[in-house]
Amino acid sequence: MWLAYFLPRFLQLKHPNSIVEIALNEGSFSIKKNDQSARQYFDFHLQYQSNFLVIIRADKNFVVIFKDAIAGGSLSQINRYFNAHS
């Protein structure tokens, strides 16, 4: 019952805390949530990296980014950024 409520809301980005936009710039990382709140981080670190997944730690928050199958090379751009700045 819990999964039937939790998964569709977060996967469809209907929950107010769902992240709908991520921006990675030189020296800053910002996220925008579904409730229109935005936060910018200047201290962020790559926690995990693979061909299909990137986990970024910003303060006490962990942002998980899965490869978008539609946009070719979408995750490889993030991988190149972190490889160049590690």
Beta strands, then each sheet from edge to edge (+ up, - down):
strand 1: 19-25
strand 2: 28-33
strand 3: 38-41
strand 4: 44-49
strand 5: 53-58
strand 6: 61-66
sheet 1: 1+ 2- 3+
sheet 2: 4+ 5- 6+
end
